[in-house]
């Protein structure tokens, strides 16, 4: 039950990224600026999720270091080099794991947030337009 609660909290935190994106778009920021901001904030959110779990945080940092060469997670530069577009860096910042949601009984609840790109053979889940997405800048 604790893992399910943590996963629900994670989904709530993703909403903040949509607000950042909407605010920056309203300010006329470039796609690159937005990508950098949401990518960096995504890493911060992931790290904050372990604030009460020093052992888990250490494992996350170790995994990040092995995977991305940075203990805080993939940098915007890392993802730009990997995917070749700032738009994709933004998409990846909103990415979730549909499999984890399914294992925790949350798949149906967040179904409208998954996008499966079947045209390219890419079956990774990406949040593209959840029903709770922010549509304008914060007041």
DSSP file (Angstrom, degrees, kcal/mol; ACC not computed):
  #  RESIDUE AA STRUCTURE BP1 BP2  ACC     N-H-->O    O-->H-N    N-H-->O    O-->H-N    TCO  KAPPA ALPHA  PHI   PSI    X-CA   Y-CA   Z-CA
    1    1 A X     >        0   0    0      0, 0.0     4,-2.1     0, 0.0     5,-0.1   0.000 360.0 360.0 360.0 -34.1    0.0    0.0    0.0
    2    2 A X  H  >  +     0   0    0      1,-0.2     4,-2.5     2,-0.2     5,-0.2   0.900 360.0  51.7 -64.2 -40.8    2.9    2.4    0.7
    3    3 A X  H  > S+     0   0    0      2,-0.2     4,-2.3     1,-0.2    -1,-0.2   0.891 108.7  51.2 -64.0 -38.2    4.3    1.9   -2.8
    4    4 A X  H  > S+     0   0    0      2,-0.2     4,-2.4     1,-0.2    -1,-0.2   0.929 110.3  49.1 -63.4 -44.4    0.9    2.7   -4.3
    5    5 A X  H  X S+     0   0    0     -4,-2.1     4,-2.3     1,-0.2    -2,-0.2   0.918 110.9  50.2 -60.8 -44.2    0.7    5.9   -2.2
    6    6 A X  H  X S+     0   0    0     -4,-2.5     4,-2.1     1,-0.2    -1,-0.2   0.897 110.2  50.5 -61.4 -40.2    4.2    6.9   -3.3
    7    7 A X  H  X S+     0   0    0     -4,-2.3     4,-2.2     2,-0.2    -1,-0.2   0.897 109.2  50.5 -66.4 -40.1    3.3    6.3   -6.9
    8    8 A X  H  X S+     0   0    0     -4,-2.4     4,-2.0     2,-0.2    -1,-0.2   0.901 109.8  50.9 -63.5 -40.4    0.2    8.5   -6.5
    9    9 A X  H  X S+     0   0    0     -4,-2.3     4,-2.0     1,-0.2    -2,-0.2   0.888 107.4  54.3 -62.8 -38.7    2.3   11.2   -5.0
   10   10 A X  H  X S+     0   0    0     -4,-2.1     4,-1.4     1,-0.2    -2,-0.2   0.934 106.7  50.2 -60.4 -46.9    4.7   11.0   -7.9
   11   11 A X  H  X S+     0   0    0     -4,-2.2     4,-0.8     1,-0.2     3,-0.3   0.890 108.9  52.7 -60.7 -38.6    1.8   11.5  -10.4
   12   12 A X  H >X S+     0   0    0     -4,-2.0     3,-0.9     1,-0.2     4,-0.5   0.894 105.0  55.3 -62.3 -38.4    0.7   14.6   -8.4
   13   13 A X  H >X S+     0   0    0     -4,-2.0     3,-1.0     1,-0.3     4,-0.7   0.807  96.1  65.4 -66.6 -28.4    4.2   16.0   -8.7
   14   14 A X  H >X S+     0   0    0     -4,-1.4     4,-1.3    -3,-0.3     3,-0.7   0.816  88.9  68.4 -63.1 -29.7    4.1   15.7  -12.5
   15   15 A X  H <X S+     0   0    0     -3,-0.9     4,-1.8    -4,-0.8    -1,-0.3   0.859  91.3  61.2 -57.0 -35.3    1.4   18.3  -12.4
   16   16 A X  H <X S+     0   0    0     -3,-1.0     4,-2.5    -4,-0.5    -1,-0.3   0.875  99.1  55.8 -59.8 -37.4    4.0   20.9  -11.3
   17   17 A X  H <X S+     0   0    0     -3,-0.7     4,-2.5    -4,-0.7    -1,-0.2   0.890 104.9  51.8 -64.5 -38.1    5.9   20.3  -14.5
   18   18 A X  H  X S+     0   0    0     -4,-1.3     4,-2.7     2,-0.2    -1,-0.2   0.889 109.3  50.5 -64.4 -37.7    2.8   21.1  -16.6
   19   19 A X  H  X S+     0   0    0     -4,-1.8     4,-2.7     2,-0.2   119,-0.3   0.919 109.9  49.7 -66.5 -42.5    2.5   24.4  -14.6
   20   20 A X  H  X S+     0   0    0     -4,-2.5     4,-2.6     2,-0.2     5,-0.2   0.943 112.7  47.9 -58.8 -47.6    6.1   25.2  -15.2
   21   21 A X  H  X S+     0   0    0     -4,-2.5     4,-2.5     1,-0.2    -2,-0.2   0.932 112.9  47.4 -60.2 -47.8    5.7   24.5  -18.9
   22   22 A X  H  X S+     0   0    0     -4,-2.7     4,-2.3     1,-0.2   115,-0.3   0.913 112.9  48.7 -62.0 -43.8    2.5   26.6  -19.2
   23   23 A X  H  X S+     0   0    0     -4,-2.7     4,-1.3     1,-0.2    -1,-0.2   0.916 113.0  47.1 -62.9 -43.3    4.0   29.5  -17.3
   24   24 A X  H  <>S+     0   0    0     -4,-2.6     5,-2.6    -5,-0.2     4,-0.3   0.883 110.8  51.5 -68.8 -37.4    7.1   29.5  -19.4
   25   25 A X  H ><5S+     0   0    0     -4,-2.5     3,-1.5     1,-0.2    -1,-0.2   0.919 108.3  52.4 -62.4 -42.3    5.1   29.3  -22.6
   26   26 A X  H 3<5S+     0   0    0     -4,-2.3    -1,-0.2     1,-0.3    -2,-0.2   0.792 107.7  52.5 -63.5 -27.9    3.1   32.3  -21.5
   27   27 A X  T 3<5S-     0   0    0     -4,-1.3    -1,-0.3    -5,-0.2    -2,-0.2   0.451 118.7-113.5 -86.1  -1.5    6.3   34.2  -20.9
   28   28 A X  T < 5 +     0   0    0     -3,-1.5    -3,-0.2    -4,-0.3    -2,-0.1   0.728  56.1 166.3  78.1  22.2    7.4   33.4  -24.4
   29   29 A X      < -     0   0    0     -5,-2.6    -1,-0.2    -6,-0.1     2,-0.0  -0.328  38.2-104.2 -69.4 153.8   10.3   31.2  -23.4
   30   30 A X     >  -     0   0    0      1,-0.1     4,-2.3     4,-0.0     5,-0.2  -0.286  25.2-110.8 -74.6 162.2   12.0   29.0  -26.0
   31   31 A X  H  > S+     0   0    0      1,-0.2     4,-2.8     2,-0.2     5,-0.2   0.896 120.4  53.2 -58.9 -41.0   11.4   25.3  -26.3
   32   32 A X  H  > S+     0   0    0      2,-0.2     4,-2.6     1,-0.2    -1,-0.2   0.925 107.9  49.2 -62.4 -44.2   15.0   24.7  -25.2
   33   33 A X  H  > S+     0   0    0      1,-0.2     4,-2.2     2,-0.2    -1,-0.2   0.913 113.5  46.9 -61.0 -42.4   14.5   26.9  -22.0
   34   34 A X  H  X S+     0   0    0     -4,-2.3     4,-2.8     2,-0.2     5,-0.3   0.930 111.2  51.5 -65.0 -45.3   11.3   25.0  -21.2
   35   35 A X  H  X S+     0   0    0     -4,-2.8     4,-2.2     1,-0.2     5,-0.3   0.917 110.9  48.1 -58.7 -44.7   13.0   21.6  -21.8
   36   36 A X  H  X S+     0   0    0     -4,-2.6     4,-2.3    -5,-0.2    -1,-0.2   0.919 113.3  47.9 -62.3 -43.5   15.9   22.5  -19.5
   37   37 A X  H  X S+     0   0    0     -4,-2.2     4,-2.3    -5,-0.2    -2,-0.2   0.941 115.8  41.0 -65.7 -48.8   13.6   23.7  -16.8
   38   38 A X  H  X S+     0   0    0     -4,-2.8     4,-2.2     2,-0.2    -1,-0.2   0.861 115.1  51.8 -71.9 -33.4   11.2   20.7  -16.7
   39   39 A X  H  X S+     0   0    0     -4,-2.2     4,-1.7    -5,-0.3    -1,-0.2   0.933 112.9  44.5 -66.1 -45.6   14.0   18.2  -17.1
   40   40 A X  H  X S+     0   0    0     -4,-2.3     4,-2.0    -5,-0.3    -2,-0.2   0.907 114.1  49.4 -65.3 -41.0   16.0   19.7  -14.2
   41   41 A X  H  X S+     0   0    0     -4,-2.3     4,-2.7    -5,-0.2    -1,-0.2   0.879 105.7  57.6 -67.1 -36.2   12.8   19.9  -12.1
   42   42 A X  H  X S+     0   0    0     -4,-2.2     4,-2.3     1,-0.2    -1,-0.2   0.925 106.9  48.9 -57.7 -44.5   11.9   16.3  -12.9
   43   43 A X  H  X S+     0   0    0     -4,-1.7     4,-2.3     1,-0.2    -1,-0.2   0.917 110.4  50.6 -61.6 -42.7   15.3   15.3  -11.4
   44   44 A X  H  X S+     0   0    0     -4,-2.0     4,-2.8     1,-0.2    -2,-0.2   0.916 109.4  51.1 -60.9 -43.2   14.7   17.3   -8.3
   45   45 A X  H  X S+     0   0    0     -4,-2.7     4,-1.6     1,-0.2    -1,-0.2   0.915 109.1  50.8 -60.8 -44.3   11.3   15.7   -7.9
   46   46 A X  H  < S+     0   0    0     -4,-2.3     4,-0.3     1,-0.2    -1,-0.2   0.913 113.0  45.7 -60.8 -42.7   12.8   12.3   -8.1
   47   47 A X  H >< S+     0   0    0     -4,-2.3     3,-1.6     1,-0.2    -2,-0.2   0.908 109.3  54.9 -68.0 -40.9   15.4   13.1   -5.5
   48   48 A X  H >< S+     0   0    0     -4,-2.8     3,-1.9     1,-0.3    -1,-0.2   0.793  94.1  69.9 -62.3 -28.4   12.9   14.7   -3.2
   49   49 A X  T 3< S+     0   0    0     -4,-1.6     3,-0.3     1,-0.3    -1,-0.3   0.718  99.6  49.7 -62.2 -19.4   10.8   11.5   -3.3
   50   50 A X  T X  S+     0   0    0     -3,-1.6     3,-2.1    -4,-0.3     7,-0.3   0.139  71.5 118.2-105.0  18.4   13.6    9.9   -1.3
   51   51 A X  T <  S+     0   0    0     -3,-1.9    -1,-0.2     1,-0.3     3,-0.1   0.790  84.9  37.9 -58.8 -28.1   13.9   12.6    1.4
   52   52 A X  T 3  S+     0   0    0     -3,-0.3    -1,-0.3    -4,-0.2     2,-0.2   0.212 111.0  65.5-105.4  13.9   12.9   10.1    4.1
   53   53 A X    <>  +     0   0    0     -3,-2.1     4,-2.6     1,-0.1     5,-0.2  -0.651  51.9 171.7-137.7  77.9   14.8    7.2    2.6
   54   54 A X  H  > S+     0   0    0     -2,-0.2     4,-2.2     1,-0.2     5,-0.1   0.846  83.6  51.9 -59.2 -34.4   18.6    7.8    2.7
   55   55 A X  H  > S+     0   0    0      2,-0.2     4,-2.1     1,-0.2    -1,-0.2   0.928 111.4  46.4 -67.5 -44.1   19.3    4.2    1.6
   56   56 A X  H  > S+     0   0    0      1,-0.2     4,-2.6     2,-0.2    -2,-0.2   0.884 111.4  52.5 -63.6 -38.9   17.0    4.5   -1.4
   57   57 A X  H  X S+     0   0    0     -4,-2.6     4,-2.8    -7,-0.3    -1,-0.2   0.905 107.9  51.0 -63.6 -41.8   18.5    7.9   -2.3
   58   58 A X  H  X S+     0   0    0     -4,-2.2     4,-2.2    -5,-0.2    -1,-0.2   0.908 111.4  47.9 -61.9 -41.8   22.0    6.4   -2.3
   59   59 A X  H  X S+     0   0    0     -4,-2.1     4,-2.6     2,-0.2    -2,-0.2   0.907 111.6  50.5 -64.9 -42.0   20.8    3.6   -4.6
   60   60 A X  H  X S+     0   0    0     -4,-2.6     4,-3.0     2,-0.2    -2,-0.2   0.936 111.1  48.2 -60.8 -46.8   19.1    6.2   -6.9
   61   61 A X  H  X S+     0   0    0     -4,-2.8     4,-2.4     1,-0.2    -1,-0.2   0.898 112.1  49.4 -61.4 -40.9   22.2    8.3   -7.0
   62   62 A X  H  X S+     0   0    0     -4,-2.2     4,-2.1     2,-0.2    -1,-0.2   0.924 113.0  46.6 -63.9 -44.6   24.3    5.2   -7.8
   63   63 A X  H  X S+     0   0    0     -4,-2.6     4,-2.8     2,-0.2     5,-0.2   0.917 112.3  50.3 -63.6 -44.2   22.0    4.1  -10.5
   64   64 A X  H  X>S+     0   0    0     -4,-3.0     4,-3.5     7,-0.3     6,-1.0   0.904 108.9  52.2 -60.2 -41.9   21.8    7.7  -12.0
   65   65 A X  H  X5S+     0   0    0     -4,-2.4     4,-1.2     4,-0.2    -1,-0.2   0.913 113.4  43.7 -62.3 -43.2   25.6    7.8  -12.0
   66   66 A X  H  <5S+     0   0    0     -4,-2.1    -2,-0.2    -5,-0.2    -1,-0.2   0.907 122.9  37.2 -67.0 -42.3   25.9    4.5  -13.9
   67   67 A X  H  <5S+     0   0    0     -4,-2.8    -2,-0.2    -5,-0.2    -3,-0.2   0.920 136.1  13.9 -78.1 -45.7   23.1    5.4  -16.3
   68   68 A X  H  <5S-     0   0    0     -4,-3.5     7,-0.2     2,-0.3    -3,-0.2   0.530  92.3-117.9-113.0  -9.9   23.6    9.1  -17.0
   69   69 A X  S  <<S+     0   0    0     -4,-1.2     2,-0.3    -5,-0.8    -4,-0.2   0.694  91.4  88.8  75.5  17.3   27.0    9.9  -15.6
   70   70 A X  S >  S-     0   0    0     -6,-1.0     3,-1.7    -9,-0.1    -2,-0.3  -0.956  71.9-143.9-149.2 123.6   25.4   12.3  -13.1
   71   71 A X  T 3  S+     0   0    0     -2,-0.3    -7,-0.3     1,-0.3    -6,-0.2   0.712 100.6  57.5 -66.0 -18.2   24.1   11.3   -9.7
   72   72 A X  T 3  S-     0   0    0      1,-0.3    -1,-0.3    -8,-0.1     2,-0.2   0.509 117.7 -99.7 -89.3  -4.1   21.2   13.7  -10.0
   73   73 A X    <   -     0   0    0     -3,-1.7    -1,-0.3   -12,-0.2     2,-0.2  -0.579  64.1 -20.2 116.3-179.3   19.8   12.1  -13.1
   74   74 A X        -     0   0    0     -2,-0.2   -31,-0.1    -3,-0.1     2,-0.1  -0.409  63.4-137.2 -65.8 132.4   19.9   12.7  -16.8
   75   75 A X     >  -     0   0    0     -7,-0.2     4,-2.2    -2,-0.2     5,-0.2  -0.437  23.9-109.2 -83.0 162.4   20.7   16.3  -17.7
   76   76 A X  H  > S+     0   0    0      1,-0.2     4,-2.5     2,-0.2     5,-0.2   0.892 122.8  53.6 -57.3 -37.8   18.9   18.2  -20.4
   77   77 A X  H  > S+     0   0    0      2,-0.2     4,-2.6     1,-0.2    -1,-0.2   0.894 106.0  52.6 -63.5 -40.2   22.1   18.0  -22.5
   78   78 A X  H  > S+     0   0    0      1,-0.2     4,-1.9     2,-0.2    -2,-0.2   0.944 113.2  43.0 -59.7 -49.4   22.2   14.2  -22.1
   79   79 A X  H  X S+     0   0    0     -4,-2.2     4,-2.8     2,-0.2     5,-0.4   0.858 112.5  52.7 -69.7 -34.8   18.6   13.8  -23.3
   80   80 A X  H  X S+     0   0    0     -4,-2.5     4,-2.9    -5,-0.2    -1,-0.2   0.931 110.7  47.9 -64.3 -43.7   19.1   16.3  -26.2
   81   81 A X  H  < S+     0   0    0     -4,-2.6    -2,-0.2     1,-0.2    -1,-0.2   0.877 116.1  45.3 -62.8 -36.7   22.2   14.3  -27.3
   82   82 A X  H  < S+     0   0    0     -4,-1.9    -2,-0.2    -5,-0.2    -1,-0.2   0.904 128.4  22.8 -73.5 -42.5   20.2   11.1  -27.1
   83   83 A X  H  < S-     0   0    0     -4,-2.8    -3,-0.2    -5,-0.1    -2,-0.2   0.659  90.1-136.1-106.1 -19.9   17.0   12.2  -28.8
   84   84 A X  S  < S+     0   0    0     -4,-2.9     2,-0.3    -5,-0.4    -4,-0.1   0.563  72.2  77.8  79.1   7.7   18.1   15.2  -30.9
   85   85 A X     >  -     0   0    0     -6,-0.3     4,-1.5     1,-0.1    -2,-0.1  -0.991  67.2-142.1-150.8 143.8   15.2   17.5  -30.1
   86   86 A X  H  > S+     0   0    0     -2,-0.3     4,-1.9     1,-0.2     5,-0.1   0.805 104.8  61.6 -71.3 -28.7   14.2   19.7  -27.2
   87   87 A X  H  > S+     0   0    0      1,-0.2     4,-2.3     2,-0.2    -1,-0.2   0.904 104.8  47.6 -62.1 -40.5   10.5   18.7  -27.8
   88   88 A X  H  > S+     0   0    0      2,-0.2     4,-2.7     1,-0.2    -1,-0.2   0.854 106.2  57.6 -70.2 -34.0   11.5   15.1  -27.0
   89   89 A X  H  X S+     0   0    0     -4,-1.5     4,-1.4     2,-0.2    -1,-0.2   0.916 108.3  47.9 -60.1 -41.3   13.4   16.3  -23.9
   90   90 A X  H  X S+     0   0    0     -4,-1.9     4,-1.1     2,-0.2     3,-0.4   0.947 110.7  50.6 -62.9 -48.8   10.1   17.8  -22.7
   91   91 A X  H >< S+     0   0    0     -4,-2.3     3,-0.8     1,-0.2    36,-0.4   0.907 109.2  51.2 -55.4 -43.6    8.2   14.7  -23.5
   92   92 A X  H >< S+     0   0    0     -4,-2.7     3,-0.8     1,-0.3    -1,-0.2   0.807 101.5  61.2 -67.4 -28.9   10.7   12.6  -21.6
   93   93 A X  H 3< S+     0   0    0     -4,-1.4    -1,-0.3    -3,-0.4    -2,-0.2   0.813 109.9  42.4 -65.5 -28.1   10.4   14.9  -18.6
   94   94 A X  T << S+     0   0    0     -4,-1.1    33,-0.3    -3,-0.8    -1,-0.2   0.417  89.0 126.6 -95.3  -0.1    6.7   13.9  -18.4
   95   95 A X    <   -     0   0    0     -3,-0.8     2,-0.3    -4,-0.4    31,-0.2  -0.265  35.7-175.8 -64.2 142.0    7.3   10.2  -19.0
   96   96 A X        -     0   0    0     29,-0.5     2,-0.8    17,-0.1    29,-0.3  -0.819  30.9-108.6-128.6 172.5    5.8    7.7  -16.6
   97   97 A X     >  -     0   0    0     -2,-0.3     4,-1.9     1,-0.2     3,-0.2  -0.870  23.0-172.0-108.7 101.4    6.0    4.0  -16.3
   98   98 A X  H  > S+     0   0    0     -2,-0.8     4,-2.5     1,-0.2    -1,-0.2   0.839  86.5  58.7 -61.1 -33.0    2.7    2.4  -17.3
   99   99 A X  H  > S+     0   0    0      2,-0.2     4,-2.4     1,-0.2    -1,-0.2   0.905 104.4  49.2 -63.6 -42.5    3.9   -1.0  -16.1
  100  100 A X  H  > S+     0   0    0     -3,-0.2     4,-1.3     1,-0.2    -1,-0.2   0.910 111.5  50.1 -63.0 -41.0    4.6    0.3  -12.6
  101  101 A X  H  <>S+     0   0    0     -4,-1.9     5,-3.5     1,-0.2     6,-0.9   0.913 109.9  50.7 -62.6 -42.1    1.1    1.8  -12.5
  102  102 A X  H ><5S+     0   0    0     -4,-2.5     3,-1.5     4,-0.3    -2,-0.2   0.919 107.9  52.4 -62.1 -43.8   -0.4   -1.5  -13.6
  103  103 A X  H 3<5S+     0   0    0     -4,-2.4    -1,-0.2     1,-0.3    -2,-0.2   0.798 112.9  45.6 -62.4 -28.1    1.5   -3.4  -10.9
  104  104 A X  T 3<5S-     0   0    0     -4,-1.3    -1,-0.3    -3,-0.2    -2,-0.2   0.292 118.5-107.9-100.4   9.3    0.1   -1.0   -8.3
  105  105 A X  T < 5S+     0   0    0     -3,-1.5    -3,-0.2    -4,-0.2     4,-0.2   0.762  92.7 107.7  74.3  24.8   -3.5   -1.0   -9.6
  106  106 A X     >< +     0   0    0     -5,-3.5     4,-1.8    -6,-0.2    -4,-0.3   0.425  40.4  99.2-112.6  -1.9   -3.2    2.5  -11.0
  107  107 A X  T  4 S+     0   0    0     -6,-0.9     4,-0.4     1,-0.2     3,-0.3   0.919  85.6  45.8 -56.1 -49.7   -3.2    1.9  -14.7
  108  108 A X  T >4 S+     0   0    0      1,-0.2     3,-0.7     2,-0.2     4,-0.3   0.865 109.9  55.8 -63.4 -35.5   -6.8    2.6  -15.3
  109  109 A X  T 34 S+     0   0    0      1,-0.2    -1,-0.2    -4,-0.2     3,-0.2   0.858 120.1  29.8 -65.4 -34.9   -6.7    5.7  -13.2
  110  110 A X  T >< S+     0   0    0     -4,-1.8     3,-2.3    -3,-0.3     4,-0.3   0.198  84.5 115.6-110.0  14.4   -3.9    7.2  -15.3
  111  111 A X  G X  S+     0   0    0     -3,-0.7     3,-1.8    -4,-0.4    -1,-0.1   0.866  71.1  59.6 -53.2 -41.6   -4.7    5.6  -18.6
  112  112 A X  G 3  S+     0   0    0     -4,-0.3    17,-0.3     1,-0.3    -1,-0.3   0.508  98.2  61.6 -70.5  -1.4   -5.4    8.9  -20.3
  113  113 A X  G <  S+     0   0    0     -3,-2.3     2,-0.4    17,-0.1    15,-0.3   0.486  86.8  89.8 -99.6  -3.8   -1.9   10.0  -19.6
  114  114 A X    <   -     0   0    0     -3,-1.8     2,-0.5    -4,-0.3    13,-0.2  -0.746  51.9-171.0 -98.4 140.7   -0.1    7.3  -21.6
  115  115 A X        -     0   0    0     11,-0.5    11,-0.9    -2,-0.4     2,-0.6  -0.990   5.0-163.6-127.5 121.9    0.8    7.6  -25.2
  116  116 A X  B     -A  125   0A   0     -2,-0.5     2,-1.5     9,-0.2     7,-0.1  -0.929  11.6-148.8-106.9 116.5    2.0    4.6  -27.1
  117  117 A X    > > +     0   0    0     -2,-0.6     5,-0.7     7,-0.5     3,-0.5  -0.663  27.2 166.7 -85.3  88.2    3.7    5.5  -30.3
  118  118 A X  T 3 5 +     0   0    0     -2,-1.5    -1,-0.2     1,-0.2     3,-0.2   0.643  64.4  70.2 -80.5 -13.9    2.8    2.4  -32.3
  119  119 A X  T 3 5S+     0   0    0      1,-0.2    -1,-0.2    -3,-0.1    -2,-0.1   0.804 106.6  35.7 -73.7 -28.0    3.8    4.0  -35.7
  120  120 A X  T < 5S-     0   0    0     -3,-0.5    -1,-0.2     2,-0.2    -2,-0.2   0.441 111.6-110.9-103.9  -0.4    7.6    3.9  -34.9
  121  121 A X  T   5S+     0   0    0     -4,-0.4     2,-0.6     1,-0.3    -3,-0.2   0.462  75.7 136.0  82.8  -0.4    7.7    0.7  -32.9
  122  122 A X      < +     0   0    0     -5,-0.7    -5,-0.5     1,-0.1    -1,-0.3  -0.731  28.4 177.4 -83.6 117.9    8.3    2.7  -29.8
  123  123 A X        +     0   0    0     -2,-0.6     2,-0.2    -7,-0.1    -1,-0.1   0.153  34.8 125.3-109.0  19.2    6.2    1.3  -27.0
  124  124 A X        -     0   0    0     -7,-0.1    -7,-0.5     1,-0.1     2,-0.4  -0.527  62.9-118.3 -76.0 147.0    7.4    3.6  -24.2
  125  125 A X  B     +A  116   0A   0    -29,-0.3   -29,-0.5    -2,-0.2     2,-0.4  -0.698  34.0 179.4 -89.2 135.6    4.7    5.5  -22.4
  126  126 A X        -     0   0    0    -11,-0.9     2,-0.5    -2,-0.4   -11,-0.5  -1.000  29.4-125.9-135.9 133.2    4.8    9.2  -22.5
  127  127 A X        +     0   0    0     -2,-0.4   -13,-0.2   -36,-0.4   -33,-0.2  -0.684  41.2 156.8 -75.1 124.1    2.5   11.7  -20.9
  128  128 A X  S    S-     0   0    0     -2,-0.5    -1,-0.2   -15,-0.3   -15,-0.1   0.704  70.5  -3.3-118.4 -36.2    1.3   14.0  -23.6
  129  129 A X        -     0   0    0    -17,-0.3   -15,-0.1   -16,-0.1    -2,-0.0  -0.394  68.4-174.7-157.7  73.4   -2.0   15.5  -22.6
  130  130 A X    >   -     0   0    0    -17,-0.2     3,-2.0     1,-0.1   -17,-0.1  -0.309  39.1-112.9 -69.0 157.7   -3.5   14.3  -19.3
  131  131 A X  T 3  S+     0   0    0      1,-0.3    -1,-0.1     3,-0.0   -18,-0.0   0.742 118.1  53.3 -62.7 -22.6   -6.9   15.4  -18.3
  132  132 A X  T 3  S+     0   0    0      2,-0.1    -1,-0.3     3,-0.0    -2,-0.1   0.345  80.0 132.7 -94.3   8.6   -5.3   17.4  -15.4
  133  133 A X    <   -     0   0    0     -3,-2.0     2,-0.3     1,-0.1  -118,-0.1  -0.263  63.5-113.3 -61.1 144.0   -2.9   19.2  -17.6
  134  134 A X        -     0   0    0   -119,-0.2    -1,-0.1     1,-0.1     3,-0.1  -0.633  26.6-168.8 -77.1 132.3   -2.6   23.0  -17.1
  135  135 A X        +     0   0    0     -2,-0.3     2,-0.3     2,-0.1    -1,-0.1   0.507  64.7  18.1-104.1  -5.8   -3.9   24.9  -20.1
  136  136 A X  S    S-     0   0    0   -111,-0.0  -113,-0.2  -110,-0.0  -114,-0.1  -0.943  92.7 -69.4-153.1 174.7   -2.8   28.3  -19.2
  137  137 A X        -     0   0    0     -2,-0.3    -2,-0.1  -115,-0.3     2,-0.1  -0.310  58.5 -97.0 -68.4 152.2   -0.4   30.2  -17.0
  138  138 A X              0   0    0   -119,-0.3    -1,-0.1     1,-0.1    -4,-0.0  -0.387 360.0 360.0 -67.8 147.0   -1.0   30.3  -13.2
  139  139 A X              0   0    0     -3,-0.1    -1,-0.1    -2,-0.1    -2,-0.1   0.485 360.0 360.0 -73.2 360.0   -2.8   33.4  -12.0
